[in-house]
Amino acid sequence: MALSLTPRLTRVAAACALALPLMAVADTPAYTLTTNMGLVSEYVFRGMTYSQGRAAVQGGIDFAHQSGLYLGIWSSSVSGEPLGGAVSEVDYYGGYSAAVGDFTYDVGLLQFTFPRGKLANNVSLGTLEVYGGITWKMVNLKYSRTLGDYFGFNEESGYRAGSKGSDYIEANINYEFLPGWTANLHAGRQSVRGNTEFNFSDYKVGVSRDLGAGWVASLAWIDTTGDAMLYTYPSGVNVAAAKWVASIKRTF
């Protein structure tokens, strides 16, 4: 179910980038601890809106060790309708990142949780993914694969089949075209195993501005190829439809 070098990957990469140089400096701390807070006009993940056109508050904490190991937690407010009545999203992740020349690689696990969110027959939306990514200068490629069902897609919850092994592949380009100004481009493809009618691609074109002191503002246009019939909820909101998303975030 549920964007950008994804928000989570962006934070992880930033935390690791801060931590890795510490290996060469003996008198610096062995780890970094950063926090982030943000307000977005709409919470979008992999092109799908999780807040149905409403603003969302988000935040997280990242711990990165000089060895390249990292852990983090991140949360966002959500709309309950597309998420089985969930009151929020809370994600936990950990992994390892290291640089080799101009390349940085990153592997880890990401656990999505949705407190109070349940599908039919009390099926949980909780999803565990393993991921691997590689970044070269401004270009990033990442692959994610579920180790269990994809956000509760299985026969018990009313879908055609179980969805273990669903995957998402994405490409991201973040190009600083002027000092403090970065163009953000993204394309991804979500495959839902056993339920291919729910497959979709998503796209993003955006720009972000570094305001200093940890503040970053952004604006992006996001769209998907998701089937409107499948992704429109009783309220009439098509969560796969094109949308503009603005955000203001701070890391400290």
Secondary structure, 3 states (H helix, E strand, C coil): CCCCCCHHHHHHHHHHHHHHHHHHCCCCCCEEEEEEEEEECCCEECCEECCCCCCEEEEEEEEEECCCEEEEEEEECCCCHHHCCCCCEEEEEEEEEEEECCEEEEEEEEEEECCCCECHHHCECCEEEEEEEEEECCEEEEEEEECCCCCCCCCCCCCCCCCCCCEEEEEEEEEEEECCEEEEEEEEEEECCCCHHHCEEEEEEEEEEEEECCEEEEEEEEEECCCHHHHECCCCCECCCCEEEEEEEEEC
